[in-house]
Amino acid sequence: MVDFATSGGPLIKLGIKVVAGSVDSLEKVQTLRAGLHVGFPMWGELDGPTVSADTGAPYRESDGVLHGSGWLVNPDGEISQSLYSTGPIGRMTAIDVIRKVVFETRNN
């Protein structure tokens, strides 16, 4: 998330909106948001099983963990790129999003 917060300028210039969500409590999410100094919306108390069923994101029912997931949503509201990770390696980065948006803009 810090990566997206520190890349705010290029993202805004390209018209890319960033949001984040978590299964954690609203209080925990707001504490995290304040600590990371991010300027984009972060939502809490997402329903993990529903998000998993709707998107394919990995969900570990035993402890309620919705694993790291990233979606690039196009202007029509369709997921044009997704990435799922069960650990800290393999997350979508701001530069990944910028490159994909620039590529799609130039080729469509």
Order of alpha helices (4+ residues) and beta strands (2+ residues): alpha-alpha-beta-alpha-beta-alpha-beta-beta-beta-beta-alpha
